Amino acid sequence: LIMSPAMWKWTCLVSHLLLSTTVSPLGKQQPLHPKRPFITFTGDQAEGNFNHLVVDERTGHIYLGAVNRIYKLSSDLKVLVTHQTGPDEDNPKCYPPRIVQTCNEPLTPTNNINKMLLIDYKENRLIACGSLYQGICKLLRLDDLFKLGEPFHKKEHYLSGVNESGSVFGVIVSYSNMDDKLFIATAVDGKPEYFPTISSRKLTKNSEADGMFAYVFHDEFVASMIKIPSDTFTIIPDFDIYYIYGFSSGNFVYFLTLQPEMISPPGSTTKEQVYTSKLVRLCKEDTAFNSYVEVPIGCEKNGVEYRLLQAAYLSKAGAILARSLGVGPEDDILFTVFSKGQKRKMKSLDESALCIFVLKKINDRIKDRLQSCYRGEGTLDLAWLKVKDIPCSSALLTIDDNFCGLDMNAPLGVSSMVRGLPIFTEDGDRMTSVIAYVYKNHSLAFVGTKSGKLKK
């Protein structure tokens, strides 16, 4: 669980699921038994934060991405190995980075903020991407964090120039008989000419192969990527798509995003900037990204709108929740946390809601939209396309649950919002993170808050 940055400052806690508060069916906080000791780990530097954490589901080992460090810890938080990733001489204006060609910008000692940490189980390696050199990645052996490879010679090796730790999200799609794929989604920080906002990359077996992180497909006209048009930045100068969460399910890869839009409030002739939470879906096998569809998501309770996505987690319904939702126990459920309103991305209000979505219902809404667009109804309706009124083109074909698009009517937006089911609200201590799982047919959710509380 990622809580507030202050709570992460060089201390990591494991509590054996001991909670400081719990939530009664009436939503009131009830005190638990007295505190028990926590197991703690404190980093050996005072200059920065922990950024990301992944746990090896086979061994229980913990990999911790930090500023200038990758740590491997035992399950009881003993340091097993440390790998240094920075600082180094760099300048964010160097593109390509100075390790590839001479840069005329002044170089200064620069921290390496860990922006993505993924376990590649198939090849027994850790993918650790940082903020140095326009966002290149290292491939480290899980056992001892030995550097297996560090591709940086080609433009597709530079993932993003953003220095924020929450700016990149990756999803590995694994195959038994061929190389895996890595779907990368990233904020581009006003540099769409350098960085695609979503792309699919090759994960070669050989960590030093020339094709590592190359686009799955690339020719003169089409590639396995989505780029934000430069014209978009003339309308919204600070436009970016912020990726909160990603996962794969069935034949698709999904990303949950937060992105700005310009809207005209009712009765007003001027436009104002708001933020909209959207789910983005792509087919795993779509090398041309013709399957890109995005749909707005949000939550409402007692007339209050919760539209700013804070966190999300994919789980199964479980038998008891499934009955109440009218789905199967193995159906995918999205647990999401939203804060109130949709105008403040960086300073979210403390009022927040925990909401659930049935993934199948979102997919049904997407299918309805695809069917209507391929009947020639409406426009592509994407806020980040400057020309928003591109009409849908009619085509006679059957669109089923696994339709992956054609080189028409893409990328596509859904205009009507899919609303989640609110199951808990918090007015004073904003919820900032969530995980969930099924235990004895019950769905359990653990929520972290702004002040460092953990709610079950």
C-alpha positions as CSV (number, residue, x, y, z in Angstrom):
1,L,0.0,0.0,0.0
2,I,1.4,3.4,-0.9
3,M,0.4,6.0,1.7
4,S,1.5,9.6,1.9
5,P,5.1,10.5,1.0
6,A,5.9,11.4,4.6
7,M,4.9,7.9,5.7
8,W,7.3,6.4,3.1
9,K,10.3,8.5,4.1
10,W,12.9,5.8,4.5
11,T,10.9,3.5,6.7
12,C,9.0,0.4,5.6
13,L,6.5,-1.3,8.0
14,V,5.1,-4.8,8.0
15,S,2.3,-5.2,10.5
16,H,1.0,-8.8,10.2
17,L,-2.3,-7.3,9.1
18,L,-2.7,-5.6,12.5
19,L,-4.8,-2.5,11.9
20,S,-5.0,0.7,13.9
21,T,-8.7,0.9,13.1
22,T,-11.4,-1.2,11.6
23,V,-14.7,-0.3,10.0
24,S,-18.0,-1.5,11.4
25,P,-21.0,-2.2,9.1
26,L,-22.3,1.2,10.1
27,G,-19.1,2.9,8.9
28,K,-17.9,3.9,12.4
29,Q,-14.3,3.4,13.4
30,Q,-13.8,0.9,16.2
31,P,-10.6,0.6,18.2
32,L,-8.8,-2.7,18.1
33,H,-6.6,-4.4,20.7
34,P,-3.4,-2.7,21.8
35,K,-0.6,-2.2,19.3
36,R,1.8,-5.0,18.6
37,P,5.4,-4.5,17.5
38,F,6.0,-3.7,13.8
39,I,8.9,-5.1,11.8
40,T,10.7,-2.1,10.3
41,F,13.4,-1.4,7.7
42,T,15.1,2.0,7.4
43,G,17.2,2.9,4.4
44,D,20.8,3.9,4.6
45,Q,20.4,7.3,2.9
46,A,18.7,10.5,4.1
47,E,18.3,12.1,0.6
48,G,15.0,10.7,-0.7
49,N,12.0,8.4,-0.6
50,F,11.1,4.8,-1.3
51,N,9.2,4.8,-4.6
52,H,8.0,1.3,-5.4
53,L,7.7,-2.2,-3.8
54,V,7.1,-5.6,-5.3
55,V,7.0,-9.0,-3.6
56,D,8.2,-12.2,-5.3
57,E,5.1,-14.5,-4.9
58,R,7.3,-17.6,-5.1
59,T,9.9,-16.7,-2.4
60,G,8.4,-13.9,-0.4
61,H,11.4,-11.7,-1.1
62,I,10.7,-8.0,-1.3
63,Y,12.2,-5.7,-3.9
64,L,12.2,-2.0,-3.0
65,G,12.8,0.8,-5.5
66,A,14.2,3.9,-3.9
67,V,16.0,7.1,-4.9
68,N,19.5,5.9,-6.1
69,R,19.0,2.3,-4.7
70,I,17.3,-1.0,-5.3
71,Y,17.0,-3.1,-2.2
72,K,16.3,-6.8,-1.9
73,L,14.9,-7.7,1.5
74,S,13.9,-11.0,3.1
75,S,10.2,-11.4,4.1
76,D,11.2,-10.2,7.7
77,L,12.8,-7.0,6.2
78,K,16.5,-8.0,6.5
79,V,18.7,-6.5,3.7
80,L,19.9,-9.3,1.4
81,V,21.4,-7.2,-1.5
82,T,21.6,-3.5,-2.5
83,H,22.1,-2.2,-6.0
84,Q,23.1,1.4,-6.6
85,T,21.4,3.2,-9.5
86,G,22.6,6.8,-9.0
87,P,23.3,9.7,-8.7
88,D,25.1,10.5,-12.0
89,E,25.9,13.4,-14.3
90,D,22.8,14.3,-16.3
91,N,20.5,17.0,-17.6
92,P,16.8,16.5,-18.3
93,K,17.2,18.6,-21.5
94,C,19.7,16.1,-23.0
95,Y,17.9,14.0,-25.7
96,P,19.3,11.5,-26.4
97,P,21.1,11.4,-23.0
98,R,24.7,12.3,-22.8
99,I,25.7,8.6,-22.5
100,V,24.7,8.3,-26.2
101,Q,26.0,11.6,-27.6
102,T,27.6,14.8,-26.4
103,C,25.1,17.1,-24.8
104,N,25.6,20.9,-24.8
105,E,23.5,21.4,-21.6
106,P,25.3,21.7,-18.3
107,L,25.5,18.4,-16.5
108,T,25.0,18.2,-12.7
109,P,24.9,15.3,-10.2
110,T,21.3,14.0,-10.6
111,N,19.4,11.5,-8.4
112,N,17.8,8.5,-10.0
113,I,14.2,8.2,-8.9
114,N,12.8,4.7,-9.4
115,K,9.7,5.0,-11.7
116,M,8.8,1.4,-12.3
117,L,9.7,-1.9,-10.7
118,L,8.4,-5.2,-12.2
119,I,9.3,-8.9,-11.7
120,D,9.7,-10.8,-14.9
121,Y,9.1,-14.3,-13.5
122,K,9.7,-16.1,-16.8
123,E,13.3,-14.9,-17.1
124,N,13.9,-14.5,-13.3
125,R,14.8,-10.8,-13.5
126,L,13.8,-7.5,-12.2
127,I,12.9,-4.6,-14.5
128,A,13.9,-1.4,-12.8
129,C,13.3,1.9,-14.7
130,G,14.6,5.2,-13.3
131,S,14.5,9.0,-14.0
132,L,18.1,9.3,-15.3
133,Y,18.8,9.6,-19.0
134,Q,15.2,10.2,-20.1
135,G,14.0,7.1,-18.3
136,I,16.1,4.1,-19.2
137,C,15.7,0.7,-17.5
138,K,18.0,-1.9,-16.0
139,L,17.4,-5.6,-16.0
140,L,18.7,-7.1,-12.8
141,R,19.0,-10.8,-11.8
142,L,16.5,-11.6,-9.0
143,D,19.0,-13.6,-7.0
144,D,21.8,-11.0,-6.5
145,L,20.6,-7.9,-8.4
146,F,23.5,-8.4,-10.9
147,K,23.0,-6.1,-13.9
148,L,22.0,-8.4,-16.8
149,G,21.4,-5.5,-19.2
150,E,20.8,-1.8,-19.6
151,P,19.6,-0.9,-23.1
152,F,20.2,2.8,-23.9
153,H,21.4,3.1,-27.5
154,K,18.1,3.5,-29.3
155,K,15.3,6.1,-29.0
156,E,12.8,3.4,-27.9
157,H,14.9,2.8,-24.8
158,Y,14.0,6.2,-23.4
159,L,10.6,5.7,-21.7
160,S,9.8,9.1,-20.2
161,G,11.5,12.3,-19.1
162,V,9.2,12.8,-16.1
163,N,11.0,12.6,-12.7
164,E,7.9,11.7,-10.6
165,S,7.9,8.2,-9.2
166,G,4.2,7.6,-10.1
167,S,4.6,8.6,-13.7
168,V,5.1,5.1,-15.4
169,F,3.0,1.9,-15.2
170,G,3.9,-1.4,-16.9
171,V,2.1,-4.6,-17.5
172,I,3.8,-7.8,-18.7
173,V,1.9,-10.1,-21.0
174,S,3.5,-13.6,-20.8
175,Y,3.6,-16.4,-23.4
176,S,4.7,-20.0,-23.1
177,N,6.2,-20.3,-26.6
178,M,7.5,-16.8,-27.5
179,D,9.0,-13.7,-26.0
180,D,6.8,-11.8,-23.6
181,K,5.5,-8.2,-24.2
182,L,5.7,-5.2,-21.9
183,F,2.9,-2.7,-22.2
184,I,4.3,0.7,-20.9
185,A,2.1,3.7,-20.1
186,T,3.7,7.0,-19.1
187,A,3.2,10.7,-18.6
188,V,5.1,12.5,-21.4
189,D,5.6,15.9,-19.7
190,G,4.9,17.9,-22.9
191,K,7.3,15.9,-25.1
192,P,4.9,13.8,-27.3
193,E,7.5,13.9,-30.1
194,Y,9.9,11.9,-27.9
195,F,7.7,9.6,-25.9
196,P,4.5,7.6,-26.7
197,T,1.9,7.7,-23.9
198,I,1.3,4.0,-24.3
199,S,3.3,1.4,-26.2
200,S,4.0,-2.3,-26.3
201,R,7.7,-3.5,-26.2
202,K,9.6,-6.7,-26.7
203,L,10.9,-8.5,-23.7
204,T,13.6,-10.7,-25.2
205,K,15.0,-13.7,-23.4
206,N,18.5,-12.3,-23.8
207,S,18.7,-9.2,-21.6
208,E,21.4,-7.7,-23.8
209,A,19.7,-8.4,-27.1
210,D,19.4,-5.5,-29.6
211,G,15.6,-6.0,-29.7
212,M,15.1,-5.5,-25.9
213,F,12.3,-2.8,-25.4
214,A,11.9,-2.4,-29.2
215,Y,8.3,-1.7,-30.3
216,V,6.4,-5.0,-30.9
217,F,5.7,-3.6,-34.4
218,H,7.0,-0.5,-36.2
219,D,7.0,0.6,-39.8
220,E,6.8,3.9,-41.7
221,F,3.1,4.4,-40.9
222,V,2.0,2.2,-38.0
223,A,3.5,1.2,-34.7
224,S,2.6,-0.4,-31.4
225,M,2.1,2.9,-29.7
226,I,-0.3,5.8,-29.0
227,K,1.1,9.3,-29.2
228,I,-0.7,12.4,-28.0
229,P,-1.0,14.9,-30.9
230,S,1.2,18.0,-30.5
231,D,-1.8,20.2,-31.3
232,T,-3.4,19.0,-28.0
233,F,-0.9,21.1,-26.1
234,T,-2.0,24.3,-27.8
235,I,-5.4,23.8,-26.2
236,I,-4.3,22.5,-22.8
237,P,-0.6,23.5,-22.4
238,D,-0.1,21.3,-19.3
239,F,-1.9,18.3,-20.8
240,D,-0.8,14.9,-19.8
241,I,-2.3,11.5,-19.1
242,Y,-1.5,10.2,-15.7
243,Y,-1.5,6.4,-15.2
244,I,-2.7,5.2,-11.8
245,Y,-3.0,1.5,-12.3
246,G,-2.7,-1.2,-15.0
247,F,-3.5,-4.9,-15.4
248,S,-4.4,-7.6,-17.9
249,S,-7.5,-9.7,-18.0
250,G,-8.7,-12.1,-20.7
251,N,-7.6,-10.8,-24.1
252,F,-7.1,-7.2,-23.0
253,V,-4.7,-4.9,-21.2
254,Y,-6.2,-2.1,-19.1
255,F,-4.9,1.2,-17.7
256,L,-6.7,3.5,-15.3
257,T,-5.9,7.1,-15.9
258,L,-6.5,10.7,-14.8
259,Q,-6.4,13.3,-17.6
260,P,-7.4,16.9,-18.1
261,E,-10.3,18.1,-20.2
262,M,-11.8,21.5,-21.1
263,I,-15.5,21.7,-20.5
264,S,-18.2,24.4,-20.6
265,P,-20.1,24.5,-17.3
266,P,-23.9,24.7,-17.6
267,G,-24.9,28.3,-18.4
268,S,-21.3,29.4,-19.1
269,T,-19.8,30.5,-22.4
270,T,-16.2,30.0,-21.2
271,K,-14.4,26.7,-20.7
272,E,-12.6,25.5,-17.6
273,Q,-10.1,22.7,-17.0
274,V,-11.3,19.6,-15.0
275,Y,-9.8,16.2,-14.6
276,T,-11.6,13.0,-15.7
277,S,-10.8,9.5,-14.7
278,K,-10.8,7.0,-17.6
279,L,-10.2,3.4,-18.1
280,V,-8.2,2.6,-21.3
281,R,-8.4,-0.8,-23.0
282,L,-6.2,-2.5,-25.6
283,C,-6.1,-5.9,-27.1
284,K,-3.0,-7.9,-26.1
285,E,-2.4,-9.0,-29.7
286,D,-3.1,-5.6,-31.3
287,T,0.2,-4.6,-32.8
288,A,-1.2,-1.5,-34.5
289,F,-3.2,-0.2,-31.4
290,N,-6.4,0.0,-33.4
291,S,-8.3,-1.4,-30.4
292,Y,-7.6,1.7,-28.2
293,V,-10.8,2.6,-26.4
294,E,-11.2,4.8,-23.3
295,V,-14.3,5.1,-21.1
296,P,-14.9,7.6,-18.2
297,I,-15.4,6.2,-14.8
298,G,-16.6,7.7,-11.5
299,C,-18.7,7.3,-8.4
300,E,-21.6,9.1,-6.7
301,K,-23.1,8.8,-3.3
302,N,-25.9,10.9,-1.8
303,G,-25.5,13.4,-4.6
304,V,-21.8,13.9,-4.1
305,E,-19.6,13.2,-7.2
306,Y,-16.3,11.4,-6.7
307,R,-14.3,11.7,-9.9
308,L,-10.6,12.0,-9.1
309,L,-9.1,8.5,-9.2
310,Q,-6.5,7.9,-6.4
311,A,-5.8,4.1,-6.6
312,A,-7.2,0.8,-7.9
313,Y,-6.8,-2.9,-7.5
314,L,-8.1,-5.9,-9.5
315,S,-9.6,-8.8,-7.5
316,K,-12.1,-11.6,-7.9
317,A,-15.7,-11.2,-6.7
318,G,-15.8,-14.2,-4.3
319,A,-19.0,-16.1,-3.8
320,I,-20.7,-13.7,-1.3
321,L,-20.1,-10.5,-3.2
322,A,-20.8,-12.2,-6.5
323,R,-24.3,-13.1,-5.4
324,S,-25.2,-9.5,-4.5
325,L,-23.7,-8.2,-7.8
326,G,-25.3,-10.9,-9.9
327,V,-22.0,-12.2,-11.3
328,G,-19.8,-15.3,-10.9
329,P,-17.3,-15.7,-8.0
330,E,-14.4,-15.7,-10.5
331,D,-15.5,-12.5,-12.3
332,D,-13.0,-9.6,-12.1
333,I,-13.9,-6.8,-9.8
334,L,-12.1,-3.4,-9.7
335,F,-11.7,-1.9,-6.3
336,T,-11.2,1.9,-6.7
337,V,-10.6,4.9,-4.6
338,F,-11.8,8.3,-5.8
339,S,-11.6,11.7,-4.1
340,K,-14.4,14.3,-4.3
341,G,-14.9,16.5,-7.4
342,Q,-12.8,16.6,-10.5
343,K,-10.9,20.0,-10.5
344,R,-7.9,19.4,-8.3
345,K,-5.5,16.7,-9.4
346,M,-2.5,17.8,-7.3
347,K,-4.5,18.9,-4.2
348,S,-7.3,16.4,-3.9
349,L,-10.0,17.0,-1.4
350,D,-10.0,14.8,1.7
351,E,-13.5,13.5,1.0
352,S,-13.1,10.1,-0.7
353,A,-15.0,7.0,-1.6
354,L,-14.2,3.3,-2.1
355,C,-16.1,2.0,-5.1
356,I,-16.3,-1.3,-7.0
357,F,-16.8,-1.9,-10.7
358,V,-17.6,-5.2,-12.4
359,L,-15.1,-5.4,-15.3
360,K,-17.6,-7.3,-17.5
361,K,-20.1,-4.4,-17.3
362,I,-17.4,-1.9,-18.4
363,N,-16.6,-4.2,-21.3
364,D,-20.2,-4.4,-22.2
365,R,-20.4,-0.6,-22.3
366,I,-17.3,-0.6,-24.6
367,K,-18.9,-3.2,-26.9
368,D,-22.1,-1.1,-27.2
369,R,-20.0,1.9,-28.1
370,L,-18.0,0.0,-30.7
371,Q,-21.2,-1.3,-32.3
372,S,-22.8,2.1,-32.5
373,C,-19.6,3.7,-34.0
374,Y,-19.3,1.0,-36.6
375,R,-23.0,1.7,-37.5
376,G,-21.7,5.2,-38.3
377,E,-23.3,6.9,-35.2
378,G,-21.5,9.8,-33.5
379,T,-17.9,10.9,-33.5
380,L,-14.7,9.4,-32.1
381,D,-15.1,11.6,-29.1
382,L,-11.6,11.7,-27.6
383,A,-10.7,14.8,-25.6
384,W,-7.0,14.6,-26.4
385,L,-7.6,14.6,-30.2
386,K,-7.7,18.3,-31.2
387,V,-10.2,17.5,-33.9
388,K,-12.9,16.1,-31.7
389,D,-15.7,15.8,-34.3
390,I,-14.2,13.1,-36.5
391,P,-17.3,11.1,-37.5
392,C,-17.6,7.3,-37.0
393,S,-17.5,5.4,-40.2
394,S,-20.0,2.7,-41.0
395,A,-18.9,-0.9,-41.7
396,L,-20.8,-4.1,-42.0
397,L,-19.2,-6.5,-39.5
398,T,-20.0,-8.4,-36.3
399,I,-18.5,-6.9,-33.1
400,D,-18.2,-9.5,-30.3
401,D,-16.7,-9.4,-26.9
402,N,-13.2,-9.8,-28.2
403,F,-13.3,-7.4,-31.2
404,C,-9.8,-5.7,-31.6
405,G,-10.5,-2.9,-34.0
406,L,-9.7,-2.0,-37.6
407,D,-7.7,0.8,-39.1
408,M,-10.8,3.0,-38.8
409,N,-12.8,4.4,-35.9
410,A,-9.7,4.4,-33.7
411,P,-8.7,5.6,-31.2
412,L,-12.2,5.7,-29.8
413,G,-13.8,7.4,-26.7
414,V,-16.9,6.5,-24.8
415,S,-18.9,9.6,-23.8
416,S,-21.1,8.3,-21.1
417,M,-19.5,7.6,-17.7
418,V,-19.6,4.1,-16.1
419,R,-20.5,4.6,-12.4
420,G,-19.1,2.4,-9.7
421,L,-20.9,1.1,-6.7
422,P,-19.9,3.1,-3.6
423,I,-19.2,0.8,-0.6
424,F,-17.5,3.1,1.9
425,T,-16.8,6.9,2.2
426,E,-14.3,8.8,4.3
427,D,-14.7,12.6,4.8
428,G,-11.7,13.6,6.9
429,D,-8.7,11.3,6.1
430,R,-8.4,10.8,2.3
431,M,-8.1,7.2,1.2
432,T,-5.0,6.9,-1.1
433,S,-4.4,3.2,-1.8
434,V,-6.3,-0.1,-1.9
435,I,-5.7,-3.8,-2.2
436,A,-8.3,-6.6,-2.1
437,Y,-8.6,-10.4,-2.1
438,V,-11.0,-13.2,-1.4
439,Y,-10.9,-15.0,1.9
440,K,-13.4,-17.9,2.7
441,N,-15.8,-16.5,0.0
442,H,-15.7,-13.0,1.4
443,S,-14.1,-10.1,-0.4
444,L,-11.8,-8.1,1.8
445,A,-10.3,-4.7,1.1
446,F,-7.4,-2.9,2.8
447,V,-7.3,0.8,2.4
448,G,-4.4,3.2,3.2
449,T,-5.1,6.8,4.1
450,K,-3.4,10.2,3.8
451,S,-2.4,10.2,7.5
452,G,-1.0,6.6,7.4
453,K,-4.0,4.7,8.8
454,L,-4.8,1.3,7.5
455,K,-8.5,0.3,7.2
456,K,-9.9,-3.2,6.7
